[in-house]
Amino acid sequence: MTTLYKARGYNFTRPTVKPAATSTTELHGNFKMNGLRMYLRSVGPEPRTGPAVFYSRRGDGPYYQWRYEEKAGQWRGSRVNVSEFAPRELLMANWKNVPSALQAKLGEHYLD
């Protein structure tokens, strides 16, 4: 894949190289976001109870934790420090398993 660049009136192409961990995610509303990764915390010995907690990260940016608040009826995101948890405990989440309401919230949050 190549990308067309324009510099000082000249057109040229340069190969587009993406790191292996970077993905293009199609968000609710049919627009795409580069480098967005979704995670779930790995399951421990005890069964998971309650709604799922997701984590997100775009590029090399900060991690965000996403929880569904029953009373408010919406997903809430909060920035988490890597000292509060171990990123190695996270597993990549399948985008199809991310609720559509959370996908919409992610689109609002990561708006460029």
Secondary structure, DSSP 8 states (H G I E B T S, - for coil): -EEEEEETTEEEEEE----TT--EEEETTTEEEETEEEEEE---SS---SS--EEEEETTS-EEEEEEETTTTEEEEEEE-TTTS-GGGEEE--GGGS-HHHHHHHHHHT--
